[in-house]
């Protein structure tokens, strides 16, 4: 994980921790209308300037999800396997599940969110 990304994750964790103290039943940004329910929709944009150089997946059965929340039921839109190439767009930090990168599988229209610990180089270094 890059130094810039580490600092952003630390800052987000500190903000989330403060928000939890002030409003313990309300989820952080990206919530649906219900208190405490995390949404599978999250804004993203193609901010990664290394977008012309795809990354090669090295792990098996990496789930690509509709949102950056596995525990909240964001559905699997596809799976990546060793040798698949992907283009990173940007990353986001979740309240309880670390950082996730939005990406697109090379040669397809499949795109979605993958937990950064499953990606080469720890995912994108550019916040959404």
Secondary structure, 3 states (H helix, E strand, C coil): CCHHHHHHHHHHHHHHHHHHHHCCCCCCCCECCCCCCECCCCCCCCCCCCCCCCEECCCCCEEEECCCCCCCCCCEEEEECCCCEEEEEEEEECCCCCEEEEEEECCCCCEEEEEHHHCHHHCCCCEC
